[in-house]
Amino acid sequence: MSKTLKHETKADHLLEKGMEIVWSKGYNGTSVNDIVKAAEVPKGSFYFYFDSKEDFVVKALDKYFSSQFTPALNILQDKSVSPKQRLTNFYEYRIEVLKKELECKLGCMGCNLSNEMAEHNDNIREAVLLKNNFVKGEITKVALEAQEQGEIEASMDVVSMVEFIEDAGKGAMTTMKEMQSASPIDNLLKMTKKVFLK
């Protein structure tokens, strides 16, 4: 194994283990000691791969969005399905992940970190914003395609609607965690279908 590949493999291992802790405990609730303990590596190794905890979290966000959004992106880009159905499948998939895999407790790591750190750390705020804008852009492309094909009302402001649903989704996930119940995200899906994808 080359030095570069070995470096990337060890850094990825740290990200994998540490990401789970940051996701559940947040930025301030996670220490470098927590991360290296979970990864079973010496503390000095952390600073060989990452400049700081902030640097680690920014890179962890990249890994999180890549692993969590890639399957959803594949649904959006499946040209064998009509654009409106792709949107429906996409929203249903995301709700299902929250309900089944995350048990309505973790929510979105990006949203969690944004809620905690947006006022205090511009690098983390901007990293989350970049990912969120990418997600909204991909959804909007498909929504505009659906509108062009007459599957969404021509009078609908698609860009504003996608932004509204994404913003509402952040709030629904916060309430979901408070209640430890799927009710808020189920309601989001129901209203998305009723208003946007009717």
HELIX and SHEET records of a PDB file:
HELIX    1   1 LYS A    3  LYS A   25  1                                  23    
HELIX    2   2 VAL A   32  ALA A   39  1                                   8    
HELIX    3   3 LYS A   43  TYR A   49  1                                   7    
HELIX    4   4 LYS A   53  LEU A   76  1                                  24    
HELIX    5   5 PRO A   83  GLU A   96  1                                  14    
HELIX    6   6 VAL A   97  GLU A  101  3                                   5    
HELIX    7   7 MET A  109  MET A  117  1                                   9    
HELIX    8   8 ASP A  122  GLU A  148  1                                  27    
HELIX    9   9 VAL A  158  MET A  179  1                                  22    
HELIX   10  10 SER A  183  MET A  191  1                                   9    
HELIX   11  11 THR A  192  PHE A  196  3                                   5    
END                                                                             
